[in-house]
Amino acid sequence: MTTPETEINAAFSPVYQQALGLIEQIEPRVAAATRQELSDQRASLKLIASENYASLPVLATMGTWLSDKYAEGTVDHRFYAGCRNIDTVEAAAAEHAEALFGAHHAYVQPHSGIDANLVAYWAILSQRIESPTLARLGAKNLNDLSHDDWEALRREFNQQRVMGMSLDAGGHLTHGFRHNISGKMFEQRSYGTDPETGLIDYDALRASAREYRPFILVAGYSAYPRRVNFATMRSIADEVGAVLFVDMAHFAGLVAGKVFQGDEDPVPFAHVVASTTHKSLRGPRGGFVLSTPEFDAAVDKGCPMVLGGPLGHVMAAKAVAFAEARRPSFQTYAANVATNAKSLAEGLLRRGVRLVTGGTDNHIVLLDVASSFGLTGRQAENALLDAGIVTNRNSIPRDPHGAWYTSGIRLGTPALTSRGFGAAEFDETADLIATVLRQTAAQGTSQAKYTTPAKVVDQVQSRAADLLAKYPLYPGLEL
Ligand SMILES: Cc1ncc(COP(=O)(O)O)c(C=O)c1O
């Protein structure tokens, strides 16, 4: 079937063919790996919840000389000469992001989600700790502080507390955990989920926040299959005098696509929001921050606070992706991501799989493969991969197998929904997953080794290939 997307992809075919031919003459391994990656992606049932397929216009926008320019600073306020074109793309990206999310201000320079979170944390520290200190000491600039005052300020930065979702409940390392710089900057306390329901227990969270009195309350997750009530989170933050920071890296596409509205939309409630652009939002690899007036100026100092020179080519691609997300078709896409996740979850439940929280109402489905199949997440992940199903293992609340082997498999619907999968295809996908895992057995007491009968692997591979053939990736693109 010829759709506008197919026509665009077909028009890009000679462009990519020629570009790869030229690259091949300089470094053939790179050209070969780029071609191979397309074949691999086309041939796999990608259920990694944090991945997607950006459009060819978005991808092509990244491959230009906008990458060659240094542009530290912000629009019309650069530390380098000759930045007018970077100004144009950065302003366009920010304008689209503000309109898309109904945000007061957007800062589109962060290179990734981690960077966006760091910009957010330091903007909050700068605004709520540094600025009042400078005012109290009558200093205009950090360089005006004496050595002792500066050291006292540095200690104060380091004494702040954050509260974020625990890792096994679905939180992210950047929410104050020790292996990330956020854990080295802040003292941290986690909130978990209710042991019975698997859902956030807002009363328990409120009680814990009252006791701990965090400086920043972090909402957001990587593996929680449910929506969050941001109005309640804000009321908790206000009650304890905390700043509400929402990391919507995972579910930004559902916010942009108006699936999360009212209390489920973080933007009206958070002081600062950070996000990636490449997950459910389907843009280039990168990040951005949205702010309320109090934090706008501090957020804009992300470079040089924690970022190097902005990536002009990626900001340009963000502008294209945000423009795409403002089209009505993106709202249809986002709605499909959520209904497809329900179909996948129901398909798995019907086939006897235990799901954390018993289902989903976002884009994530989290399987408990330990209690469902007697497997670790690692065994299940590899058995599924053998059959051409790409997922990732993930901890589940109170995980008996720890963070490395885990007891869970996390699935997400954004990527396959971009290929055109609907409810029926996700039900079939549920059947393929259950078929593989039911027939996979742990080897002895090993948490890593497993066996799946070769016949099952072959059958599932061929059924997955049939399914994928109906929904080609980048239809019309020929290399
Ligand atoms: C909630 C959340 N925040 C931040 C990040 C970091 O994003 P990036 O990998 O782009 O740095 C992730 C990515 O996994 C995430 O899930």
The ligand as a MOL file (V3000), in Angstrom:
LIG
                    3D

  0  0  0     0  0            999 V3000
M  V30 BEGIN CTAB
M  V30 COUNTS 16 16 0 0 0
M  V30 BEGIN ATOM
M  V30 1 C 13.1390 7.6400 33.3980 0
M  V30 2 C 14.4230 7.7990 32.6540 0
M  V30 3 N 15.1440 8.9000 32.8430 0
M  V30 4 C 16.3020 9.0930 32.2060 0
M  V30 5 C 16.8130 8.1640 31.3290 0
M  V30 6 C 18.1350 8.4010 30.6880 0
M  V30 7 O 18.0400 8.6340 29.3290 0
M  V30 8 P 19.3470 8.5770 28.3900 0
M  V30 9 O 19.6520 7.1470 28.1870 0
M  V30 10 O 18.9430 9.2870 27.1520 0
M  V30 11 O 20.4290 9.3090 29.1180 0
M  V30 12 C 16.0900 7.0050 31.0900 0
M  V30 13 C 16.6090 6.0040 30.1340 0
M  V30 14 O 16.6230 4.8750 30.2840 0
M  V30 15 C 14.8660 6.8170 31.7760 0
M  V30 16 O 14.1430 5.6970 31.6120 0
M  V30 END ATOM
M  V30 BEGIN BOND
M  V30 1 1 1 2
M  V30 2 1 2 3
M  V30 3 2 2 15
M  V30 4 2 3 4
M  V30 5 1 4 5
M  V30 6 1 5 6
M  V30 7 2 5 12
M  V30 8 1 6 7
M  V30 9 1 7 8
M  V30 10 2 8 9
M  V30 11 1 8 10
M  V30 12 1 8 11
M  V30 13 1 12 13
M  V30 14 1 12 15
M  V30 15 2 13 14
M  V30 16 1 15 16
M  V30 END BOND
M  V30 END CTAB
M  END
